[in-house]
């Protein structure tokens, strides 16, 4: 992907809120980052500000919360809800949801 998207976007990390000793499943964010890149910058044009994928994590009450966002073309609220659904047609999202539910419960 580096060559295909060379110069199209940058990546920013904000993990200050994640305890250093926390354990998370390997590559569980990979499908989310891949979706942000492929769908957010699908046209290959980063726009006036340039493309940005932001990966952040924080502790919220007793849970770790991770977020992957981009400044690409975006999606409708319905598309977002569909992507987060256990009935999602996207294999990557469905696998992430199922894997997290297996490890941590609903």
C-alpha positions as CSV (number, residue, x, y, z in Angstrom):
1,X,0.0,0.0,0.0
2,X,2.9,2.4,0.6
3,X,3.6,2.7,-3.2
4,X,-0.1,2.9,-4.2
5,X,-0.8,5.7,-1.7
6,X,2.6,7.4,-1.6
7,X,2.1,11.0,-0.8
8,X,-1.7,10.7,-0.5
9,X,-2.0,10.7,3.3
10,X,-0.1,10.9,6.5
11,X,-0.7,9.0,9.8
12,X,-1.0,10.6,13.2
13,X,-1.0,8.7,16.5
14,X,-2.5,9.8,19.8
15,X,-2.1,7.0,22.4
16,X,-1.4,9.2,25.4
17,X,-4.5,7.8,27.2
18,X,-3.5,4.2,26.8
19,X,-1.7,2.6,29.7
20,X,1.7,1.2,28.6
21,X,1.0,-2.2,30.1
22,X,-2.3,-2.9,28.4
23,X,-2.7,-5.9,26.1
24,X,-4.7,-5.8,22.9
25,X,-5.2,-8.4,20.2
26,X,-2.6,-8.4,17.4
27,X,-3.6,-6.4,14.3
28,X,-7.2,-5.7,15.5
29,X,-6.9,-2.2,14.2
30,X,-5.6,-3.2,10.8
31,X,-9.0,-3.6,9.1
32,X,-10.1,-0.3,10.4
33,X,-7.0,1.5,9.1
34,X,-7.2,-0.3,5.8
35,X,-10.9,0.8,5.4
36,X,-9.9,4.4,6.3
37,X,-7.2,4.3,3.6
38,X,-9.1,2.5,0.9
39,X,-12.5,4.1,1.3
40,X,-11.4,7.5,2.6
41,X,-8.9,8.1,-0.1
42,X,-10.3,5.9,-2.8
43,X,-10.1,8.5,-5.5
44,X,-6.3,8.9,-4.9
45,X,-6.8,12.6,-4.3
46,X,-6.1,13.9,-0.8
47,X,-7.9,17.1,-1.2
48,X,-6.6,20.6,-0.4
49,X,-5.3,19.8,3.1
50,X,-3.8,16.4,2.3
51,X,-5.0,13.1,3.6
52,X,-4.7,12.2,7.3
53,X,-5.4,9.0,9.1
54,X,-5.6,9.4,12.8
55,X,-5.2,6.5,15.2
56,X,-6.0,7.3,18.8
57,X,-6.6,5.4,22.0
58,X,-7.7,6.4,25.5
59,X,-9.0,5.0,28.7
60,X,-12.7,5.8,29.3
61,X,-13.9,4.7,32.7
62,X,-12.9,1.0,32.8
63,X,-12.6,0.5,29.0
64,X,-10.0,1.1,26.4
65,X,-11.4,3.0,23.5
66,X,-9.6,3.1,20.1
67,X,-10.6,5.2,17.2
68,X,-9.5,5.3,13.6
69,X,-10.6,8.4,11.6
70,X,-9.6,10.0,8.4
71,X,-10.3,13.3,6.6
72,X,-11.4,11.6,3.4
73,X,-14.7,11.7,1.6
74,X,-16.7,10.4,4.6
75,X,-19.8,8.3,4.8
76,X,-23.4,8.7,5.7
77,X,-24.6,8.0,9.2
78,X,-26.4,4.9,7.8
79,X,-23.2,3.6,6.2
80,X,-21.4,4.1,9.5
81,X,-24.1,2.2,11.4
82,X,-24.0,-0.6,8.8
83,X,-20.2,-0.9,9.1
84,X,-20.5,-1.3,12.9
85,X,-23.2,-3.9,12.7
86,X,-22.6,-7.6,13.3
87,X,-24.5,-8.1,10.1
88,X,-21.9,-6.0,8.2
89,X,-21.2,-7.2,4.7
90,X,-17.6,-6.1,5.1
91,X,-15.4,-9.0,6.0
92,X,-12.8,-7.0,7.9
93,X,-15.3,-5.2,10.1
94,X,-17.3,-8.3,10.8
95,X,-14.1,-10.2,11.8
96,X,-13.0,-7.4,14.2
97,X,-16.4,-7.2,15.9
98,X,-16.6,-11.0,16.2
99,X,-13.0,-11.4,17.5
100,X,-13.5,-8.7,20.1
101,X,-16.8,-10.2,21.2
102,X,-15.1,-13.6,21.6
103,X,-12.3,-12.2,23.6
104,X,-14.2,-9.7,25.7
105,X,-17.9,-10.4,25.4
106,X,-20.5,-8.0,24.1
